[in-house]
Amino acid sequence: MIREIDLVRSFEMSRTPIREALHRLDGEGLIRRVAPGGYVAVELGPKELVDIYQVREVLVGLAARLAAQHRSRVDLAQMEEALDAIGRACAEDKSAEADGHVRAFFHALTAASGNEYLRVTLGRLTDLFPLRALAVTRPEWRDQLDSRHRSLIDAIAKQDPDRAERIGRELVSRSLAIRLEELQ
């Protein structure tokens, strides 16, 4: 159990900022109040994962569509650089490093979209429910995932918004399928 008083003592802070942080986490569905001053972390089950990934799928698809319409050479280079770094980290089984590069890839994608609200919204969703380099945990998917990401970059480079959106959505959908398999 997460207790407000324990956090106050641990962080040597007053109750007000701790209480505000707990209320915010509760409002975002990350913790749940179970007693006065006591909370528990919410565990994500299959339904919650599906709900999160449905939203992520639409946002990534939109980011890919807009990136195909607005991207620059620098945007493409940043996506390719992040993808290469993901591959290197996965080959070395460096999960945390790969996760950071996955985040960089999607940051570059949303930056290329030119839509600041989309970038912030998808970034916030990623902060709450972090992306993982699934290819690290599932080596049999490394080549396939790399190929799909490269296809996405190709669609964006060729300014094909329909194809880019479809591939972006498929990437998220496939990631959900892998996550759900992990729960079994």
mmCIF file of the C-alpha atoms, coordinates in Angstrom:
data_MODEL
# 
_entry.id   MODEL 
# 
loop_
_atom_site.group_PDB 
_atom_site.id 
_atom_site.type_symbol 
_atom_site.label_atom_id 
_atom_site.label_alt_id 
_atom_site.label_comp_id 
_atom_site.label_asym_id 
_atom_site.label_entity_id 
_atom_site.label_seq_id 
_atom_site.pdbx_PDB_ins_code 
_atom_site.Cartn_x 
_atom_site.Cartn_y 
_atom_site.Cartn_z 
_atom_site.occupancy 
_atom_site.B_iso_or_equiv 
_atom_site.pdbx_formal_charge 
_atom_site.auth_seq_id 
_atom_site.auth_comp_id 
_atom_site.auth_asym_id 
_atom_site.auth_atom_id 
_atom_site.pdbx_PDB_model_num 
ATOM 1   C CA . MET A 1 1   ? 0.000  0.000   0.000   1.00 0.00 ? 1   MET A CA 1 
ATOM 2   C CA . ILE A 1 2   ? 1.161  3.525   -0.784  1.00 0.00 ? 2   ILE A CA 1 
ATOM 3   C CA . ARG A 1 3   ? 0.585  5.674   2.267   1.00 0.00 ? 3   ARG A CA 1 
ATOM 4   C CA . GLU A 1 4   ? 0.600  9.456   2.149   1.00 0.00 ? 4   GLU A CA 1 
ATOM 5   C CA . ILE A 1 5   ? 2.336  9.749   5.522   1.00 0.00 ? 5   ILE A CA 1 
ATOM 6   C CA . ASP A 1 6   ? 5.122  7.377   4.417   1.00 0.00 ? 6   ASP A CA 1 
ATOM 7   C CA . LEU A 1 7   ? 5.766  9.500   1.343   1.00 0.00 ? 7   LEU A CA 1 
ATOM 8   C CA . VAL A 1 8   ? 5.824  12.684  3.439   1.00 0.00 ? 8   VAL A CA 1 
ATOM 9   C CA . ARG A 1 9   ? 8.464  11.142  5.697   1.00 0.00 ? 9   ARG A CA 1 
ATOM 10  C CA . SER A 1 10  ? 10.450 9.543   2.881   1.00 0.00 ? 10  SER A CA 1 
ATOM 11  C CA . PHE A 1 11  ? 10.677 12.686  0.764   1.00 0.00 ? 11  PHE A CA 1 
ATOM 12  C CA . GLU A 1 12  ? 10.804 15.050  3.759   1.00 0.00 ? 12  GLU A CA 1 
ATOM 13  C CA . MET A 1 13  ? 8.093  17.215  2.238   1.00 0.00 ? 13  MET A CA 1 
ATOM 14  C CA . SER A 1 14  ? 4.916  18.763  3.477   1.00 0.00 ? 14  SER A CA 1 
ATOM 15  C CA . ARG A 1 15  ? 1.652  16.930  2.968   1.00 0.00 ? 15  ARG A CA 1 
ATOM 16  C CA . THR A 1 16  ? 0.206  19.349  0.403   1.00 0.00 ? 16  THR A CA 1 
ATOM 17  C CA . PRO A 1 17  ? 2.439  18.489  -2.604  1.00 0.00 ? 17  PRO A CA 1 
ATOM 18  C CA . ILE A 1 18  ? 2.316  14.779  -1.757  1.00 0.00 ? 18  ILE A CA 1 
ATOM 19  C CA . ARG A 1 19  ? -1.484 14.865  -1.490  1.00 0.00 ? 19  ARG A CA 1 
ATOM 20  C CA . GLU A 1 20  ? -1.735 16.777  -4.792  1.00 0.00 ? 20  GLU A CA 1 
ATOM 21  C CA . ALA A 1 21  ? 0.521  14.272  -6.540  1.00 0.00 ? 21  ALA A CA 1 
ATOM 22  C CA . LEU A 1 22  ? -1.504 11.338  -5.189  1.00 0.00 ? 22  LEU A CA 1 
ATOM 23  C CA . HIS A 1 23  ? -4.768 12.958  -6.297  1.00 0.00 ? 23  HIS A CA 1 
ATOM 24  C CA . ARG A 1 24  ? -3.328 13.518  -9.770  1.00 0.00 ? 24  ARG A CA 1 
ATOM 25  C CA . LEU A 1 25  ? -2.153 9.902   -10.056 1.00 0.00 ? 25  LEU A CA 1 
ATOM 26  C CA . ASP A 1 26  ? -5.565 8.755   -8.819  1.00 0.00 ? 26  ASP A CA 1 
ATOM 27  C CA . GLY A 1 27  ? -7.273 10.979  -11.402 1.00 0.00 ? 27  GLY A CA 1 
ATOM 28  C CA . GLU A 1 28  ? -5.104 9.498   -14.156 1.00 0.00 ? 28  GLU A CA 1 
ATOM 29  C CA . GLY A 1 29  ? -6.058 5.970   -13.107 1.00 0.00 ? 29  GLY A CA 1 
ATOM 30  C CA . LEU A 1 30  ? -2.565 4.931   -12.048 1.00 0.00 ? 30  LEU A CA 1 
ATOM 31  C CA . ILE A 1 31  ? -3.395 4.447   -8.382  1.00 0.00 ? 31  ILE A CA 1 
ATOM 32  C CA . ARG A 1 32  ? -6.641 3.854   -6.508  1.00 0.00 ? 32  ARG A CA 1 
ATOM 33  C CA . ARG A 1 33  ? -7.598 5.104   -3.057  1.00 0.00 ? 33  ARG A CA 1 
ATOM 34  C CA . VAL A 1 34  ? -8.375 2.222   -0.705  1.00 0.00 ? 34  VAL A CA 1 
ATOM 35  C CA . ALA A 1 35  ? -8.343 3.937   2.684   1.00 0.00 ? 35  ALA A CA 1 
ATOM 36  C CA . PRO A 1 36  ? -7.920 7.439   4.061   1.00 0.00 ? 36  PRO A CA 1 
ATOM 37  C CA . GLY A 1 37  ? -4.358 8.347   3.078   1.00 0.00 ? 37  GLY A CA 1 
ATOM 38  C CA . GLY A 1 38  ? -3.777 4.944   1.465   1.00 0.00 ? 38  GLY A CA 1 
ATOM 39  C CA . TYR A 1 39  ? -3.514 3.968   -2.191  1.00 0.00 ? 39  TYR A CA 1 
ATOM 40  C CA . VAL A 1 40  ? -2.608 0.960   -4.282  1.00 0.00 ? 40  VAL A CA 1 
ATOM 41  C CA . ALA A 1 41  ? -1.093 0.883   -7.746  1.00 0.00 ? 41  ALA A CA 1 
ATOM 42  C CA . VAL A 1 42  ? -3.536 -0.095  -10.465 1.00 0.00 ? 42  VAL A CA 1 
ATOM 43  C CA . GLU A 1 43  ? -2.450 -3.166  -12.367 1.00 0.00 ? 43  GLU A CA 1 
ATOM 44  C CA . LEU A 1 44  ? -3.078 -3.184  -16.080 1.00 0.00 ? 44  LEU A CA 1 
ATOM 45  C CA . GLY A 1 45  ? -4.964 -6.193  -17.286 1.00 0.00 ? 45  GLY A CA 1 
ATOM 46  C CA . PRO A 1 46  ? -5.923 -7.131  -20.832 1.00 0.00 ? 46  PRO A CA 1 
ATOM 47  C CA . LYS A 1 47  ? -8.874 -4.718  -21.004 1.00 0.00 ? 47  LYS A CA 1 
ATOM 48  C CA . GLU A 1 48  ? -6.796 -1.762  -19.824 1.00 0.00 ? 48  GLU A CA 1 
ATOM 49  C CA . LEU A 1 49  ? -4.039 -2.602  -22.297 1.00 0.00 ? 49  LEU A CA 1 
ATOM 50  C CA . VAL A 1 50  ? -6.562 -2.782  -25.143 1.00 0.00 ? 50  VAL A CA 1 
ATOM 51  C CA . ASP A 1 51  ? -8.060 0.569   -24.098 1.00 0.00 ? 51  ASP A CA 1 
ATOM 52  C CA . ILE A 1 52  ? -4.637 2.253   -23.957 1.00 0.00 ? 52  ILE A CA 1 
ATOM 53  C CA . TYR A 1 53  ? -3.472 0.767   -27.241 1.00 0.00 ? 53  TYR A CA 1 
ATOM 54  C CA . GLN A 1 54  ? -6.685 1.739   -29.044 1.00 0.00 ? 54  GLN A CA 1 
ATOM 55  C CA . VAL A 1 55  ? -5.942 5.373   -28.229 1.00 0.00 ? 55  VAL A CA 1 
ATOM 56  C CA . ARG A 1 56  ? -2.231 4.995   -29.005 1.00 0.00 ? 56  ARG A CA 1 
ATOM 57  C CA . GLU A 1 57  ? -3.066 3.349   -32.365 1.00 0.00 ? 57  GLU A CA 1 
ATOM 58  C CA . VAL A 1 58  ? -5.181 6.285   -33.497 1.00 0.00 ? 58  VAL A CA 1 
ATOM 59  C CA . LEU A 1 59  ? -2.615 8.856   -32.322 1.00 0.00 ? 59  LEU A CA 1 
ATOM 60  C CA . VAL A 1 60  ? 0.366  7.082   -33.915 1.00 0.00 ? 60  VAL A CA 1 
ATOM 61  C CA . GLY A 1 61  ? -1.604 6.633   -37.131 1.00 0.00 ? 61  GLY A CA 1 
ATOM 62  C CA . LEU A 1 62  ? -2.426 10.338  -37.178 1.00 0.00 ? 62  LEU A CA 1 
ATOM 63  C CA . ALA A 1 63  ? 1.191  11.246  -36.395 1.00 0.00 ? 63  ALA A CA 1 
ATOM 64  C CA . ALA A 1 64  ? 2.382  9.070   -39.286 1.00 0.00 ? 64  ALA A CA 1 
ATOM 65  C CA . ARG A 1 65  ? -0.185 10.582  -41.674 1.00 0.00 ? 65  ARG A CA 1 
ATOM 66  C CA . LEU A 1 66  ? 0.791  14.124  -40.752 1.00 0.00 ? 66  LEU A CA 1 
ATOM 67  C CA . ALA A 1 67  ? 4.510  13.303  -40.814 1.00 0.00 ? 67  ALA A CA 1 
ATOM 68  C CA . ALA A 1 68  ? 4.115  12.090  -44.410 1.00 0.00 ? 68  ALA A CA 1 
ATOM 69  C CA . GLN A 1 69  ? 2.645  15.483  -45.247 1.00 0.00 ? 69  GLN A CA 1 
ATOM 70  C CA . HIS A 1 70  ? 5.004  17.714  -43.263 1.00 0.00 ? 70  HIS A CA 1 
ATOM 71  C CA . ARG A 1 71  ? 8.295  15.893  -42.710 1.00 0.00 ? 71  ARG A CA 1 
ATOM 72  C CA . SER A 1 72  ? 11.709 17.314  -43.381 1.00 0.00 ? 72  SER A CA 1 
ATOM 73  C CA . ARG A 1 73  ? 14.998 15.601  -44.198 1.00 0.00 ? 73  ARG A CA 1 
ATOM 74  C CA . VAL A 1 74  ? 16.086 16.194  -40.627 1.00 0.00 ? 74  VAL A CA 1 
ATOM 75  C CA . ASP A 1 75  ? 12.933 14.441  -39.348 1.00 0.00 ? 75  ASP A CA 1 
ATOM 76  C CA . LEU A 1 76  ? 13.633 11.424  -41.556 1.00 0.00 ? 76  LEU A CA 1 
ATOM 77  C CA . ALA A 1 77  ? 17.264 11.310  -40.426 1.00 0.00 ? 77  ALA A CA 1 
ATOM 78  C CA . GLN A 1 78  ? 16.211 11.409  -36.761 1.00 0.00 ? 78  GLN A CA 1 
ATOM 79  C CA . MET A 1 79  ? 13.758 8.538   -37.248 1.00 0.00 ? 79  MET A CA 1 
ATOM 80  C CA . GLU A 1 80  ? 16.362 6.467   -39.096 1.00 0.00 ? 80  GLU A CA 1 
ATOM 81  C CA . GLU A 1 81  ? 19.004 7.222   -36.464 1.00 0.00 ? 81  GLU A CA 1 
ATOM 82  C CA . ALA A 1 82  ? 16.653 6.140   -33.659 1.00 0.00 ? 82  ALA A CA 1 
ATOM 83  C CA . LEU A 1 83  ? 15.710 2.976   -35.542 1.00 0.00 ? 83  LEU A CA 1 
ATOM 84  C CA . ASP A 1 84  ? 19.376 2.071   -36.097 1.00 0.00 ? 84  ASP A CA 1 
ATOM 85  C CA . ALA A 1 85  ? 20.027 2.642   -32.382 1.00 0.00 ? 85  ALA A CA 1 
ATOM 86  C CA . ILE A 1 86  ? 17.076 0.387   -31.475 1.00 0.00 ? 86  ILE A CA 1 
ATOM 87  C CA . GLY A 1 87  ? 18.580 -2.352  -33.635 1.00 0.00 ? 87  GLY A CA 1 
ATOM 88  C CA . ARG A 1 88  ? 21.998 -2.051  -31.999 1.00 0.00 ? 88  ARG A CA 1 
ATOM 89  C CA . ALA A 1 89  ? 20.541 -2.082  -28.487 1.00 0.00 ? 89  ALA A CA 1 
ATOM 90  C CA . CYS A 1 90  ? 18.320 -5.071  -29.285 1.00 0.00 ? 90  CYS A CA 1 
ATOM 91  C CA . ALA A 1 91  ? 21.248 -7.001  -30.759 1.00 0.00 ? 91  ALA A CA 1 
ATOM 92  C CA . GLU A 1 92  ? 23.134 -6.423  -27.494 1.00 0.00 ? 92  GLU A CA 1 
ATOM 93  C CA . ASP A 1 93  ? 20.064 -7.257  -25.340 1.00 0.00 ? 93  ASP A CA 1 
ATOM 94  C CA . LYS A 1 94  ? 20.164 -3.797  -23.745 1.00 0.00 ? 94  LYS A CA 1 
ATOM 95  C CA . SER A 1 95  ? 16.497 -3.432  -22.912 1.00 0.00 ? 95  SER A CA 1 
ATOM 96  C CA . ALA A 1 96  ? 16.575 -0.073  -21.110 1.00 0.00 ? 96  ALA A CA 1 
ATOM 97  C CA . GLU A 1 97  ? 18.719 1.474   -23.834 1.00 0.00 ? 97  GLU A CA 1 
ATOM 98  C CA . ALA A 1 98  ? 16.416 0.110   -26.550 1.00 0.00 ? 98  ALA A CA 1 
ATOM 99  C CA . ASP A 1 99  ? 13.383 1.508   -24.715 1.00 0.00 ? 99  ASP A CA 1 
ATOM 100 C CA . GLY A 1 100 ? 14.952 4.971   -24.778 1.00 0.00 ? 100 GLY A CA 1 
ATOM 101 C CA . HIS A 1 101 ? 15.566 4.715   -28.510 1.00 0.00 ? 101 HIS A CA 1 
ATOM 102 C CA . VAL A 1 102 ? 11.964 3.561   -29.110 1.00 0.00 ? 102 VAL A CA 1 
ATOM 103 C CA . ARG A 1 103 ? 10.841 6.681   -27.290 1.00 0.00 ? 103 ARG A CA 1 
ATOM 104 C CA . ALA A 1 104 ? 13.209 8.775   -29.448 1.00 0.00 ? 104 ALA A CA 1 
ATOM 105 C CA . PHE A 1 105 ? 11.768 7.190   -32.607 1.00 0.00 ? 105 PHE A CA 1 
ATOM 106 C CA . PHE A 1 106 ? 8.199  8.091   -31.667 1.00 0.00 ? 106 PHE A CA 1 
ATOM 107 C CA . HIS A 1 107 ? 9.266  11.543  -30.508 1.00 0.00 ? 107 HIS A CA 1 
ATOM 108 C CA . ALA A 1 108 ? 10.852 12.122  -33.937 1.00 0.00 ? 108 ALA A CA 1 
ATOM 109 C CA . LEU A 1 109 ? 7.684  10.806  -35.613 1.00 0.00 ? 109 LEU A CA 1 
ATOM 110 C CA . THR A 1 110 ? 5.397  13.131  -33.680 1.00 0.00 ? 110 THR A CA 1 
ATOM 111 C CA . ALA A 1 111 ? 7.772  16.066  -34.150 1.00 0.00 ? 111 ALA A CA 1 
ATOM 112 C CA . ALA A 1 112 ? 7.654  15.403  -37.903 1.00 0.00 ? 112 ALA A CA 1 
ATOM 113 C CA . SER A 1 113 ? 3.855  15.618  -37.769 1.00 0.00 ? 113 SER A CA 1 
ATOM 114 C CA . GLY A 1 114 ? 4.101  19.337  -37.089 1.00 0.00 ? 114 GLY A CA 1 
ATOM 115 C CA . ASN A 1 115 ? 1.216  19.062  -34.608 1.00 0.00 ? 115 ASN A CA 1 
ATOM 116 C CA . GLU A 1 116 ? 2.331  20.195  -31.168 1.00 0.00 ? 116 GLU A CA 1 
ATOM 117 C CA . TYR A 1 117 ? -0.874 19.033  -29.443 1.00 0.00 ? 117 TYR A CA 1 
ATOM 118 C CA . LEU A 1 118 ? -0.470 15.573  -30.905 1.00 0.00 ? 118 LEU A CA 1 
ATOM 119 C CA . ARG A 1 119 ? 3.181  15.468  -29.808 1.00 0.00 ? 119 ARG A CA 1 
ATOM 120 C CA . VAL A 1 120 ? 2.277  16.508  -26.256 1.00 0.00 ? 120 VAL A CA 1 
ATOM 121 C CA . THR A 1 121 ? -0.722 14.159  -26.013 1.00 0.00 ? 121 THR A CA 1 
ATOM 122 C CA . LEU A 1 122 ? 1.121  11.104  -27.307 1.00 0.00 ? 122 LEU A CA 1 
ATOM 123 C CA . GLY A 1 123 ? 4.119  12.018  -25.148 1.00 0.00 ? 123 GLY A CA 1 
ATOM 124 C CA . ARG A 1 124 ? 1.918  12.218  -22.054 1.00 0.00 ? 124 ARG A CA 1 
ATOM 125 C CA . LEU A 1 125 ? 0.342  8.864   -22.838 1.00 0.00 ? 125 LEU A CA 1 
ATOM 126 C CA . THR A 1 126 ? 3.830  7.421   -23.269 1.00 0.00 ? 126 THR A CA 1 
ATOM 127 C CA . ASP A 1 127 ? 4.928  8.921   -19.946 1.00 0.00 ? 127 ASP A CA 1 
ATOM 128 C CA . LEU A 1 128 ? 2.004  7.234   -18.199 1.00 0.00 ? 128 LEU A CA 1 
ATOM 129 C CA . PHE A 1 129 ? 2.338  3.918   -20.020 1.00 0.00 ? 129 PHE A CA 1 
ATOM 130 C CA . PRO A 1 130 ? 5.912  3.669   -21.332 1.00 0.00 ? 130 PRO A CA 1 
ATOM 131 C CA . LEU A 1 131 ? 6.789  2.134   -24.665 1.00 0.00 ? 131 LEU A CA 1 
ATOM 132 C CA . ARG A 1 132 ? 9.021  -0.898  -24.603 1.00 0.00 ? 132 ARG A CA 1 
ATOM 133 C CA . ALA A 1 133 ? 11.332 -2.288  -27.223 1.00 0.00 ? 133 ALA A CA 1 
ATOM 134 C CA . LEU A 1 134 ? 9.441  -5.556  -27.545 1.00 0.00 ? 134 LEU A CA 1 
ATOM 135 C CA . ALA A 1 135 ? 12.071 -6.925  -29.906 1.00 0.00 ? 135 ALA A CA 1 
ATOM 136 C CA . VAL A 1 136 ? 14.455 -7.160  -26.956 1.00 0.00 ? 136 VAL A CA 1 
ATOM 137 C CA . THR A 1 137 ? 12.131 -9.534  -25.153 1.00 0.00 ? 137 THR A CA 1 
ATOM 138 C CA . ARG A 1 138 ? 10.990 -11.243 -28.345 1.00 0.00 ? 138 ARG A CA 1 
ATOM 139 C CA . PRO A 1 139 ? 14.064 -11.788 -30.581 1.00 0.00 ? 139 PRO A CA 1 
ATOM 140 C CA . GLU A 1 140 ? 11.943 -13.649 -33.143 1.00 0.00 ? 140 GLU A CA 1 
ATOM 141 C CA . TRP A 1 141 ? 10.239 -10.331 -33.909 1.00 0.00 ? 141 TRP A CA 1 
ATOM 142 C CA . ARG A 1 142 ? 13.387 -8.232  -34.369 1.00 0.00 ? 142 ARG A CA 1 
ATOM 143 C CA . ASP A 1 143 ? 13.618 -8.443  -38.146 1.00 0.00 ? 143 ASP A CA 1 
ATOM 144 C CA . GLN A 1 144 ? 9.876  -8.105  -38.653 1.00 0.00 ? 144 GLN A CA 1 
ATOM 145 C CA . LEU A 1 145 ? 9.570  -5.063  -36.393 1.00 0.00 ? 145 LEU A CA 1 
ATOM 146 C CA . ASP A 1 146 ? 12.624 -3.428  -37.956 1.00 0.00 ? 146 ASP A CA 1 
ATOM 147 C CA . SER A 1 147 ? 11.152 -4.048  -41.394 1.00 0.00 ? 147 SER A CA 1 
ATOM 148 C CA . ARG A 1 148 ? 7.801  -2.501  -40.397 1.00 0.00 ? 148 ARG A CA 1 
ATOM 149 C CA . HIS A 1 149 ? 9.461  0.576   -38.929 1.00 0.00 ? 149 HIS A CA 1 
ATOM 150 C CA . ARG A 1 150 ? 11.572 0.972   -42.086 1.00 0.00 ? 150 ARG A CA 1 
ATOM 151 C CA . SER A 1 151 ? 8.396  0.660   -44.182 1.00 0.00 ? 151 SER A CA 1 
ATOM 152 C CA . LEU A 1 152 ? 6.882  3.449   -42.102 1.00 0.00 ? 152 LEU A CA 1 
ATOM 153 C CA . ILE A 1 153 ? 9.895  5.680   -42.700 1.00 0.00 ? 153 ILE A CA 1 
ATOM 154 C CA . ASP A 1 154 ? 9.706  4.849   -46.419 1.00 0.00 ? 154 ASP A CA 1 
ATOM 155 C CA . ALA A 1 155 ? 6.018  5.814   -46.594 1.00 0.00 ? 155 ALA A CA 1 
ATOM 156 C CA . ILE A 1 156 ? 6.770  9.077   -44.804 1.00 0.00 ? 156 ILE A CA 1 
ATOM 157 C CA . ALA A 1 157 ? 9.746  9.777   -47.073 1.00 0.00 ? 157 ALA A CA 1 
ATOM 158 C CA . LYS A 1 158 ? 7.586  9.144   -50.154 1.00 0.00 ? 158 LYS A CA 1 
ATOM 159 C CA . GLN A 1 159 ? 4.891  11.413  -48.718 1.00 0.00 ? 159 GLN A CA 1 
ATOM 160 C CA . ASP A 1 160 ? 2.252  8.674   -48.787 1.00 0.00 ? 160 ASP A CA 1 
ATOM 161 C CA . PRO A 1 161 ? -0.044 9.611   -45.873 1.00 0.00 ? 161 PRO A CA 1 
ATOM 162 C CA . ASP A 1 162 ? -2.514 6.721   -46.340 1.00 0.00 ? 162 ASP A CA 1 
ATOM 163 C CA . ARG A 1 163 ? 0.232  4.096   -46.292 1.00 0.00 ? 163 ARG A CA 1 
ATOM 164 C CA . ALA A 1 164 ? 2.059  5.811   -43.425 1.00 0.00 ? 164 ALA A CA 1 
ATOM 165 C CA . GLU A 1 165 ? -1.092 5.904   -41.294 1.00 0.00 ? 165 GLU A CA 1 
ATOM 166 C CA . ARG A 1 166 ? -1.884 2.251   -42.026 1.00 0.00 ? 166 ARG A CA 1 
ATOM 167 C CA . ILE A 1 167 ? 1.631  1.117   -41.122 1.00 0.00 ? 167 ILE A CA 1 
ATOM 168 C CA . GLY A 1 168 ? 1.717  3.287   -37.992 1.00 0.00 ? 168 GLY A CA 1 
ATOM 169 C CA . ARG A 1 169 ? -1.544 1.787   -36.802 1.00 0.00 ? 169 ARG A CA 1 
ATOM 170 C CA . GLU A 1 170 ? -0.350 -1.734  -37.641 1.00 0.00 ? 170 GLU A CA 1 
ATOM 171 C CA . LEU A 1 171 ? 2.808  -1.208  -35.572 1.00 0.00 ? 171 LEU A CA 1 
ATOM 172 C CA . VAL A 1 172 ? 0.769  -0.328  -32.510 1.00 0.00 ? 172 VAL A CA 1 
ATOM 173 C CA . SER A 1 173 ? -1.723 -3.122  -33.141 1.00 0.00 ? 173 SER A CA 1 
ATOM 174 C CA . ARG A 1 174 ? 1.105  -5.660  -33.410 1.00 0.00 ? 174 ARG A CA 1 
ATOM 175 C CA . SER A 1 175 ? 2.691  -4.339  -30.224 1.00 0.00 ? 175 SER A CA 1 
ATOM 176 C CA . LEU A 1 176 ? -0.616 -4.848  -28.421 1.00 0.00 ? 176 LEU A CA 1 
ATOM 177 C CA . ALA A 1 177 ? -0.826 -8.425  -29.674 1.00 0.00 ? 177 ALA A CA 1 
ATOM 178 C CA . ILE A 1 178 ? 2.682  -9.122  -28.343 1.00 0.00 ? 178 ILE A CA 1 
ATOM 179 C CA . ARG A 1 179 ? 1.842  -7.518  -24.980 1.00 0.00 ? 179 ARG A CA 1 
ATOM 180 C CA . LEU A 1 180 ? -1.325 -9.587  -24.678 1.00 0.00 ? 180 LEU A CA 1 
ATOM 181 C CA . GLU A 1 181 ? 0.649  -12.748 -25.474 1.00 0.00 ? 181 GLU A CA 1 
ATOM 182 C CA . GLU A 1 182 ? 3.016  -11.859 -22.619 1.00 0.00 ? 182 GLU A CA 1 
ATOM 183 C CA . LEU A 1 183 ? 0.079  -11.844 -20.185 1.00 0.00 ? 183 LEU A CA 1 
ATOM 184 C CA . GLN A 1 184 ? -0.816 -15.443 -20.987 1.00 0.00 ? 184 GLN A CA 1 
# 
